[in-house]
């Protein structure tokens, strides 16, 4: 049985600031490769000092557009995560699940909301 894959955000990004979506894309590519191969993968938050939703959307959120939530739940684990970062990750995952459940409807609601704001006095 192959060993679990470890992905360190600190190592992939090259530092403690996990803020840019293009850096999140690098993490996504590693996670997606592991999931495609049906491998267990652990995402480490060790040494990460700053984390944004944009980064997590790219790194983890978009997994829900490629893989089923059951596959992600069974193969992807996180470790070394602070409670505040775990809460942000949960929010990103919840939003991703909603979005990928019906992306057209989600985008329509966003457009309508923005149009309403533009027409407000």
BAGU-373466 format. One record per residue (C-alpha): residue number from 1; chain; x, y, z. Coordinates in nm, 3 decimals. Layout:
<pt NUM A <X Y Z>>
...
***
This chain:
<pt 1 A <0.000 0.000 0.000>>
<pt 2 A <0.148 0.338 -0.099>>
<pt 3 A <0.241 0.586 0.168>>
<pt 4 A <0.014 0.884 0.230>>
<pt 5 A <0.112 1.202 0.048>>
<pt 6 A <0.199 1.506 0.260>>
<pt 7 A <0.151 1.854 0.112>>
<pt 8 A <0.299 2.139 0.312>>
<pt 9 A <0.150 2.474 0.213>>
<pt 10 A <0.459 2.644 0.358>>
<pt 11 A <0.689 2.441 0.132>>
<pt 12 A <0.476 2.472 -0.182>>
<pt 13 A <0.437 2.849 -0.141>>
<pt 14 A <0.791 2.900 -0.019>>
<pt 15 A <0.697 3.088 0.295>>
<pt 16 A <0.437 3.153 0.565>>
<pt 17 A <0.210 3.384 0.361>>
<pt 18 A <-0.065 3.185 0.189>>
<pt 19 A <-0.258 3.470 0.036>>
<pt 20 A <-0.238 3.465 -0.345>>
<pt 21 A <-0.469 3.251 -0.554>>
<pt 22 A <-0.184 3.159 -0.791>>
<pt 23 A <-0.002 3.006 -0.493>>
<pt 24 A <-0.323 2.828 -0.398>>
<pt 25 A <-0.332 2.687 -0.751>>
<pt 26 A <0.005 2.522 -0.690>>
<pt 27 A <-0.135 2.352 -0.380>>
<pt 28 A <-0.449 2.251 -0.572>>
<pt 29 A <-0.242 2.081 -0.842>>
<pt 30 A <-0.068 1.863 -0.583>>
<pt 31 A <-0.390 1.778 -0.402>>
<pt 32 A <-0.574 1.704 -0.728>>
<pt 33 A <-0.294 1.473 -0.848>>
<pt 34 A <-0.319 1.273 -0.526>>
<pt 35 A <-0.698 1.250 -0.544>>
<pt 36 A <-0.690 1.147 -0.910>>
<pt 37 A <-0.458 0.864 -0.811>>
<pt 38 A <-0.694 0.768 -0.524>>
<pt 39 A <-0.418 0.840 -0.272>>
<pt 40 A <-0.466 0.966 0.081>>
<pt 41 A <-0.326 1.316 0.113>>
<pt 42 A <-0.267 1.533 0.418>>
<pt 43 A <-0.254 1.910 0.381>>
<pt 44 A <-0.029 2.068 0.643>>
<pt 45 A <-0.084 2.423 0.765>>
<pt 46 A <0.241 2.409 0.969>>
<pt 47 A <0.435 2.740 0.971>>
<pt 48 A <0.156 2.926 0.787>>
<pt 49 A <0.107 3.265 0.950>>
<pt 50 A <-0.131 3.435 0.707>>
<pt 51 A <-0.410 3.270 0.513>>
<pt 52 A <-0.681 3.415 0.288>>
<pt 53 A <-1.006 3.286 0.143>>
<pt 54 A <-0.872 3.356 -0.208>>
<pt 55 A <-0.581 3.120 -0.145>>
<pt 56 A <-0.806 2.850 0.004>>
<pt 57 A <-1.062 2.884 -0.277>>
<pt 58 A <-0.786 2.807 -0.528>>
<pt 59 A <-0.615 2.540 -0.316>>
<pt 60 A <-0.913 2.349 -0.178>>
<pt 61 A <-1.241 2.501 -0.295>>
<pt 62 A <-1.195 2.417 -0.660>>
<pt 63 A <-1.143 2.049 -0.571>>
<pt 64 A <-1.523 2.034 -0.536>>
<pt 65 A <-1.559 2.119 -0.904>>
<pt 66 A <-1.345 1.820 -1.002>>
<pt 67 A <-1.409 1.555 -0.737>>
<pt 68 A <-1.710 1.439 -0.542>>
<pt 69 A <-1.740 1.550 -0.181>>
<pt 70 A <-1.730 1.189 -0.058>>
<pt 71 A <-1.400 1.125 -0.234>>
<pt 72 A <-1.253 1.445 -0.093>>
<pt 73 A <-1.381 1.363 0.256>>
<pt 74 A <-1.235 1.013 0.248>>
<pt 75 A <-0.893 1.098 0.100>>
<pt 76 A <-0.807 1.453 0.212>>
<pt 77 A <-0.708 1.537 0.568>>
<pt 78 A <-0.569 1.855 0.722>>
<pt 79 A <-0.326 1.894 1.010>>
<pt 80 A <-0.145 2.164 1.207>>
<pt 81 A <-0.431 2.407 1.151>>
<pt 82 A <-0.521 2.687 1.392>>
<pt 83 A <-0.890 2.716 1.492>>
<pt 84 A <-0.935 3.048 1.309>>
<pt 85 A <-0.786 2.899 0.992>>
<pt 86 A <-1.001 2.588 1.028>>
<pt 87 A <-1.311 2.809 1.046>>
<pt 88 A <-1.202 2.989 0.728>>
<pt 89 A <-1.140 2.655 0.555>>
<pt 90 A <-1.485 2.533 0.658>>
<pt 91 A <-1.645 2.849 0.516>>
<pt 92 A <-1.454 2.807 0.188>>
<pt 93 A <-1.555 2.440 0.162>>
<pt 94 A <-1.920 2.516 0.239>>
<pt 95 A <-1.926 2.790 -0.026>>
<pt 96 A <-1.754 2.566 -0.280>>
<pt 97 A <-2.010 2.291 -0.225>>
<pt 98 A <-2.292 2.540 -0.279>>
<pt 99 A <-2.129 2.689 -0.586>>
<pt 100 A <-2.047 2.361 -0.760>>
<pt 101 A <-2.390 2.218 -0.680>>
<pt 102 A <-2.541 2.474 -0.924>>
<pt 103 A <-2.284 2.723 -1.061>>
<pt 104 A <-2.526 2.888 -1.304>>
<pt 105 A <-2.779 2.963 -1.032>>
<pt 106 A <-2.506 3.084 -0.796>>
<pt 107 A <-2.370 3.322 -1.062>>
<pt 108 A <-2.721 3.445 -1.141>>
<pt 109 A <-2.784 3.532 -0.775>>
<pt 110 A <-2.451 3.719 -0.760>>
<pt 111 A <-2.536 3.916 -1.076>>
<pt 112 A <-2.881 4.004 -0.944>>
<pt 113 A <-2.738 4.112 -0.611>>
<pt 114 A <-2.479 4.335 -0.777>>
<pt 115 A <-2.745 4.486 -1.008>>
<pt 116 A <-2.963 4.566 -0.707>>
<pt 117 A <-2.669 4.741 -0.539>>
<pt 118 A <-2.597 4.945 -0.854>>
<pt 119 A <-2.957 5.066 -0.877>>
<pt 120 A <-2.980 5.166 -0.508>>
<pt 121 A <-2.992 5.543 -0.439>>
***
